[in-house]
Amino acid sequence: MLIQIVVQGSAALFCKYMSVSMTSTWLVVINLVTSALTIALFVWRRWSPFSRDYMQRRQWGVFMWSALMALGVVAPMQLLTETLGLTMPKQTEQLLVQILSNDWGFLALAVAVPLAEEMVFRGAVLRVLLRHFGTRRYWWPIVLSAVLFGAAHGNGVQFVNATLMGLLLGWLYWRTGSIAPGVLLHAVNNSVALVTFRFMPGTHDMTLTEFFGGDTVRLSLFIVCSFCVFLPSLWQVWRCTK
């Protein structure tokens, strides 16, 4: 978070000094630089150990089911935040829309950010917490790291979504011992917003109820179908990592 504050502050001062506006390209560059510096720092200090061991085991089934879990969990989480009456702050929403509208937005949101955040919250924070709590009390580290992950996003909607996603990502790390499947799950989850924004313009600020025109039957079927993707995928990951 300190890296993010420094990079954003430096960019804001530069734009003010040069009398230029903060465009979507600037926002993408800020995200890329922040992620790159974070990754470099955590690799250099070995806070998040880097190893090719898991990739060399070729656990392609785990990767496939992790990606499907990400697709299956999006709609239920969206419905939950709507039910709780949570809305994203306008400023945060505007910044997100600017990044999504940029051609390089995918590189920032679906590649750099997931890798950096997984290295921090699972590869470093959760790994150390698991070491201190021990294997018998593994849920405490998973919950603590998930709450920290949610809090780092700084608003109610993302706190709920990121905390729930953090629980899933933490469990996945505990089962596999690697951040690689979690990076993919995280990337797919972030990509859903970008794909929706690009191919279904005008729907990014809709609720699910509005998206389905107030038809609760179709909405309910959509949620059921989502769980029909998520739950079997969750079970398959558990089975593959047993």
SEFI-260996 format. One record per residue (C-alpha): x, y, z; residue in three letters. Coordinates in steps of 0.05 Angstrom, whole numbers, plus 32768, in hexadecimal, padded with zeros to 4 digits. Last residue first. Layout:
REM residues N
{east->X; north->Y; up->Z; aa->ALA}
...
***
This chain:
REM residues 242
{east->7F84; north->7D4D; up->7FD8; aa->LYS}
{east->7F96; north->7D84; up->7FA7; aa->THR}
{east->7F6E; north->7D69; up->7F6C; aa->CYS}
{east->7F33; north->7D57; up->7F98; aa->ARG}
{east->7F30; north->7D9B; up->7FBA; aa->TRP}
{east->7F36; north->7DBD; up->7F76; aa->VAL}
{east->7EFF; north->7D90; up->7F5B; aa->GLN}
{east->7ED2; north->7DA1; up->7F96; aa->TRP}
{east->7EDB; north->7DEC; up->7F8B; aa->LEU}
{east->7ECC; north->7DE2; up->7F41; aa->SER}
{east->7E8D; north->7DBB; up->7F51; aa->PRO}
{east->7E77; north->7DF4; up->7F80; aa->LEU}
{east->7E87; north->7E2E; up->7F51; aa->PHE}
{east->7E67; north->7E18; up->7F10; aa->VAL}
{east->7E24; north->7E00; up->7F2C; aa->CYS}
{east->7E29; north->7E3C; up->7F5B; aa->PHE}
{east->7E28; north->7E6A; up->7F1F; aa->SER}
{east->7DEE; north->7E43; up->7F00; aa->CYS}
{east->7DC6; north->7E4F; up->7F40; aa->VAL}
{east->7DD7; north->7E99; up->7F3E; aa->ILE}
{east->7DC0; north->7E9E; up->7EF6; aa->PHE}
{east->7D80; north->7E77; up->7F05; aa->LEU}
{east->7D71; north->7EA8; up->7F3E; aa->SER}
{east->7D7C; north->7EE4; up->7F11; aa->LEU}
{east->7D4F; north->7EC5; up->7EDC; aa->ARG}
{east->7D18; north->7EBB; up->7F0F; aa->VAL}
{east->7D23; north->7EFF; up->7F30; aa->THR}
{east->7D14; north->7F24; up->7EEF; aa->ASP}
{east->7D24; north->7F6C; up->7F02; aa->GLY}
{east->7D40; north->7F7B; up->7EBD; aa->GLY}
{east->7D76; north->7F46; up->7EC2; aa->PHE}
{east->7DAD; north->7F7A; up->7EC3; aa->PHE}
{east->7D86; north->7FA5; up->7EF4; aa->GLU}
{east->7D83; north->7F6C; up->7F26; aa->THR}
{east->7DCC; north->7F5D; up->7F1A; aa->LEU}
{east->7DDC; north->7FA5; up->7F2B; aa->THR}
{east->7DF2; north->7FD2; up->7EF3; aa->MET}
{east->7E30; north->7FFE; up->7EF5; aa->ASP}
{east->7E59; north->7FD6; up->7EC3; aa->HIS}
{east->7E1C; north->7FCA; up->7E96; aa->THR}
{east->7E23; north->8004; up->7E66; aa->GLY}
{east->7E51; north->7FDF; up->7E37; aa->PRO}
{east->7E4A; north->7F93; up->7E34; aa->MET}
{east->7E87; north->7F7C; up->7E0D; aa->PHE}
{east->7EBC; north->7FAA; up->7E2B; aa->ARG}
{east->7EA1; north->7FB4; up->7E71; aa->PHE}
{east->7E8D; north->7F6B; up->7E79; aa->THR}
{east->7ED1; north->7F54; up->7E61; aa->VAL}
{east->7EF4; north->7F84; up->7E91; aa->LEU}
{east->7ECA; north->7F71; up->7ECD; aa->ALA}
{east->7ED3; north->7F26; up->7EBE; aa->VAL}
{east->7F1D; north->7F30; up->7EB7; aa->SER}
{east->7F26; north->7F3F; up->7F01; aa->ASN}
{east->7F09; north->7EFB; up->7F14; aa->ASN}
{east->7F32; north->7ED8; up->7EDF; aa->VAL}
{east->7F72; north->7EF9; up->7EF9; aa->ALA}
{east->7F63; north->7EE7; up->7F41; aa->HIS}
{east->7F56; north->7E9F; up->7F2F; aa->LEU}
{east->7F96; north->7E9D; up->7F06; aa->LEU}
{east->7FBF; north->7EBE; up->7F3D; aa->VAL}
{east->7FA0; north->7E8D; up->7F6F; aa->GLY}
{east->7FB6; north->7E51; up->7F46; aa->PRO}
{east->7FFE; north->7E6C; up->7F46; aa->ALA}
{east->8001; north->7E81; up->7F8F; aa->ILE}
{east->801C; north->7E3E; up->7FA4; aa->SER}
{east->8016; north->7E0F; up->7FE0; aa->GLY}
{east->7FDC; north->7DED; up->7FBC; aa->THR}
{east->7FA6; north->7DE3; up->7FF2; aa->ARG}
{east->7FBC; north->7E1E; up->801D; aa->TRP}
{east->7FC1; north->7E4B; up->7FE0; aa->TYR}
{east->7F7B; north->7E37; up->7FCA; aa->LEU}
{east->7F5F; north->7E43; up->8010; aa->TRP}
{east->7F7F; north->7E88; up->800F; aa->GLY}
{east->7F63; north->7E98; up->7FCA; aa->LEU}
{east->7F1D; north->7E83; up->7FE0; aa->LEU}
{east->7F20; north->7EAB; up->8021; aa->LEU}
{east->7F3E; north->7EE5; up->7FFB; aa->GLY}
{east->7F04; north->7EE4; up->7FCA; aa->MET}
{east->7ED5; north->7EEC; up->8005; aa->LEU}
{east->7F00; north->7F25; up->8020; aa->THR}
{east->7F09; north->7F44; up->7FDB; aa->ALA}
{east->7EBE; north->7F46; up->7FCE; aa->ASN}
{east->7EAB; north->7F60; up->8013; aa->VAL}
{east->7EE3; north->7F94; up->8015; aa->PHE}
{east->7ED8; north->7FA5; up->7FCC; aa->GLN}
{east->7E91; north->7FBB; up->7FD9; aa->VAL}
{east->7EA1; north->7FDE; up->801B; aa->GLY}
{east->7EDD; north->8007; up->8005; aa->ASN}
{east->7F28; north->800A; up->8011; aa->GLY}
{east->7F43; north->7FD0; up->7FE8; aa->HIS}
{east->7F77; north->7FC0; up->801D; aa->ALA}
{east->7F40; north->7FAE; up->804D; aa->ALA}
{east->7F2C; north->7F72; up->8022; aa->GLY}
{east->7F72; north->7F56; up->801E; aa->PHE}
{east->7F7B; north->7F61; up->8069; aa->LEU}
{east->7F3A; north->7F3B; up->8075; aa->VAL}
{east->7F51; north->7F03; up->8048; aa->ALA}
{east->7F95; north->7EFE; up->806A; aa->SER}
{east->7F72; north->7EF8; up->80AE; aa->LEU}
{east->7F40; north->7EC4; up->8095; aa->VAL}
{east->7F75; north->7E98; up->8075; aa->ILE}
{east->7FA4; north->7E9F; up->80B1; aa->PRO}
{east->7F6B; north->7E8A; up->80E0; aa->TRP}
{east->7F54; north->7E51; up->80B3; aa->TRP}
{east->7F98; north->7E2D; up->80B7; aa->TYR}
{east->7F91; north->7E1C; up->8101; aa->ARG}
{east->7FAA; north->7DD5; up->80FC; aa->ARG}
{east->7FE1; north->7DE6; up->80CA; aa->THR}
{east->8007; north->7E16; up->80F8; aa->GLY}
{east->7FF5; north->7E5C; up->810E; aa->PHE}
{east->803B; north->7E7A; up->8103; aa->HIS}
{east->804B; north->7E58; up->80C0; aa->ARG}
{east->8004; north->7E63; up->80A7; aa->LEU}
{east->800B; north->7EAD; up->80B8; aa->LEU}
{east->804C; north->7EB2; up->8091; aa->VAL}
{east->802F; north->7E92; up->8053; aa->ARG}
{east->7FEF; north->7EBB; up->8058; aa->LEU}
{east->8015; north->7EFD; up->8059; aa->VAL}
{east->804B; north->7EEE; up->8026; aa->ALA}
{east->8035; north->7EC1; up->7FEC; aa->GLY}
{east->7FEB; north->7ECA; up->7FFC; aa->ARG}
{east->7FE1; north->7F14; up->8009; aa->PHE}
{east->801F; north->7F32; up->7FE9; aa->VAL}
{east->802F; north->7F02; up->7FB0; aa->MET}
{east->7FE5; north->7EFB; up->7FA1; aa->GLU}
{east->7FDD; north->7F46; up->7F9E; aa->GLU}
{east->8018; north->7F50; up->7F6E; aa->ALA}
{east->8003; north->7F18; up->7F3F; aa->LEU}
{east->7FBA; north->7F2D; up->7F3E; aa->PRO}
{east->7FCD; north->7F77; up->7F32; aa->VAL}
{east->7FFE; north->7F69; up->7EF8; aa->ALA}
{east->7FD5; north->7F3A; up->7ECD; aa->VAL}
{east->7F8A; north->7F45; up->7ECD; aa->ALA}
{east->7F84; north->7F8C; up->7EE5; aa->LEU}
{east->7FC3; north->7FAC; up->7EC8; aa->ALA}
{east->7FCB; north->7F85; up->7E87; aa->LEU}
{east->7F7F; north->7F88; up->7E7C; aa->PHE}
{east->7F7F; north->7FD4; up->7E83; aa->GLY}
{east->7FB0; north->7FDC; up->7E4A; aa->TRP}
{east->7F79; north->7FEE; up->7E18; aa->ASP}
{east->7F5C; north->8020; up->7E49; aa->ASN}
{east->7F11; north->801E; up->7E58; aa->SER}
{east->7F1A; north->7FF0; up->7E93; aa->LEU}
{east->7F4D; north->8020; up->7EB3; aa->ILE}
{east->7F1E; north->805C; up->7EAB; aa->GLN}
{east->7EE3; north->8033; up->7EC5; aa->VAL}
{east->7F0B; north->801F; up->7F03; aa->LEU}
{east->7F1D; north->8068; up->7F11; aa->LEU}
{east->7ED5; north->807D; up->7F0A; aa->GLN}
{east->7EBD; north->8045; up->7F39; aa->GLU}
{east->7EF0; north->8059; up->7F6D; aa->THR}
{east->7ED9; north->80A2; up->7F6A; aa->GLN}
{east->7E90; north->808E; up->7F6C; aa->LYS}
{east->7E99; north->8063; up->7FAB; aa->PRO}
{east->7E83; north->801B; up->7F9E; aa->MET}
{east->7E3E; north->8009; up->7FB7; aa->THR}
{east->7E28; north->7FDB; up->7FF0; aa->LEU}
{east->7DDF; north->7FCC; up->7FFC; aa->GLY}
{east->7DED; north->7F8A; up->801F; aa->LEU}
{east->7DC1; north->7F67; up->7FEA; aa->THR}
{east->7DE9; north->7F89; up->7FB3; aa->GLU}
{east->7E2B; north->7F72; up->7FD3; aa->THR}
{east->7E10; north->7F2B; up->7FD6; aa->LEU}
{east->7DF7; north->7F2B; up->7F8E; aa->LEU}
{east->7E3C; north->7F3E; up->7F75; aa->GLN}
{east->7E5B; north->7F07; up->7F9F; aa->MET}
{east->7E2A; north->7ED4; up->7F83; aa->PRO}
{east->7E38; north->7EED; up->7F3B; aa->ALA}
{east->7E84; north->7EE9; up->7F3E; aa->VAL}
{east->7E8C; north->7EA5; up->7F60; aa->VAL}
{east->7E82; north->7E78; up->7F24; aa->GLY}
{east->7EB4; north->7E9A; up->7EF7; aa->LEU}
{east->7EEB; north->7E98; up->7F2B; aa->ALA}
{east->7EDC; north->7E50; up->7F3B; aa->MET}
{east->7EE2; north->7E40; up->7EF1; aa->LEU}
{east->7F29; north->7E5E; up->7EF0; aa->ALA}
{east->7F3C; north->7E35; up->7F2D; aa->SER}
{east->7F20; north->7DF6; up->7F0C; aa->TRP}
{east->7F4D; north->7E00; up->7ECF; aa->MET}
{east->7F8A; north->7E11; up->7EFA; aa->PHE}
{east->7F81; north->7DD5; up->7F27; aa->VAL}
{east->7F79; north->7DA7; up->7EEB; aa->GLY}
{east->7FB9; north->7DC2; up->7ECD; aa->TRP}
{east->7FE3; north->7DAA; up->7F08; aa->GLN}
{east->8022; north->7DA8; up->7EDE; aa->ARG}
{east->8053; north->7D94; up->7F15; aa->ARG}
{east->8085; north->7DC4; up->7EF6; aa->GLN}
{east->8056; north->7DFE; up->7F05; aa->MET}
{east->8057; north->7DEC; up->7F4F; aa->TYR}
{east->80A3; north->7DE8; up->7F52; aa->ASP}
{east->80B1; north->7E28; up->7F2D; aa->ARG}
{east->80C1; north->7E4F; up->7F6D; aa->SER}
{east->80BF; north->7E96; up->7F85; aa->PHE}
{east->80BC; north->7EA4; up->7FD0; aa->PRO}
{east->808F; north->7EDE; up->7FE4; aa->SER}
{east->80B4; north->7F07; up->8018; aa->TRP}
{east->80F3; north->7EF5; up->7FF2; aa->ARG}
{east->810D; north->7F3D; up->7FFB; aa->ARG}
{east->811B; north->7F41; up->7FB0; aa->TRP}
{east->80DC; north->7F1B; up->7F9C; aa->VAL}
{east->80AF; north->7F45; up->7FCA; aa->PHE}
{east->80D0; north->7F86; up->7FB2; aa->LEU}
{east->80CC; north->7F75; up->7F68; aa->ALA}
{east->8083; north->7F60; up->7F6C; aa->ILE}
{east->8071; north->7F9F; up->7F91; aa->THR}
{east->8098; north->7FCB; up->7F61; aa->LEU}
{east->8076; north->7FAA; up->7F25; aa->ALA}
{east->8031; north->7FB0; up->7F44; aa->SER}
{east->8039; north->7FFA; up->7F53; aa->THR}
{east->8056; north->8007; up->7F0E; aa->VAL}
{east->801E; north->7FE2; up->7EEB; aa->LEU}
{east->7FE7; north->8004; up->7F15; aa->ASN}
{east->8006; north->8049; up->7F09; aa->ILE}
{east->800D; north->803A; up->7EBF; aa->VAL}
{east->7FC3; north->8027; up->7EBB; aa->VAL}
{east->7FAF; north->8067; up->7EDE; aa->LEU}
{east->7FDB; north->8091; up->7EB1; aa->TRP}
{east->7FBC; north->8070; up->7E74; aa->THR}
{east->7F76; north->8080; up->7E8E; aa->SER}
{east->7F89; north->80C9; up->7E91; aa->THR}
{east->7F9F; north->80F3; up->7ECC; aa->MET}
{east->7FA0; north->8138; up->7EAC; aa->SER}
{east->7FDF; north->815E; up->7E9A; aa->VAL}
{east->7FFA; north->819E; up->7EB8; aa->SER}
{east->8042; north->8185; up->7EBA; aa->MET}
{east->8049; north->8194; up->7F04; aa->TYR}
{east->8003; north->817A; up->7F13; aa->LYS}
{east->800D; north->813B; up->7EEA; aa->CYS}
{east->8050; north->812F; up->7F0D; aa->PHE}
{east->8032; north->813A; up->7F52; aa->LEU}
{east->7FFA; north->8109; up->7F44; aa->ALA}
{east->802B; north->80D5; up->7F29; aa->ALA}
{east->8057; north->80DC; up->7F66; aa->SER}
{east->801B; north->80D5; up->7F95; aa->GLY}
{east->8002; north->8098; up->7F70; aa->GLN}
{east->8047; north->8077; up->7F72; aa->VAL}
{east->8053; north->8088; up->7FBB; aa->VAL}
{east->800D; north->8073; up->7FD2; aa->ILE}
{east->8010; north->8031; up->7FAB; aa->GLN}
{east->8055; north->8020; up->7FC7; aa->ILE}
{east->803B; north->802E; up->800D; aa->LEU}
{east->8000; north->8000; up->8000; aa->MET}
***
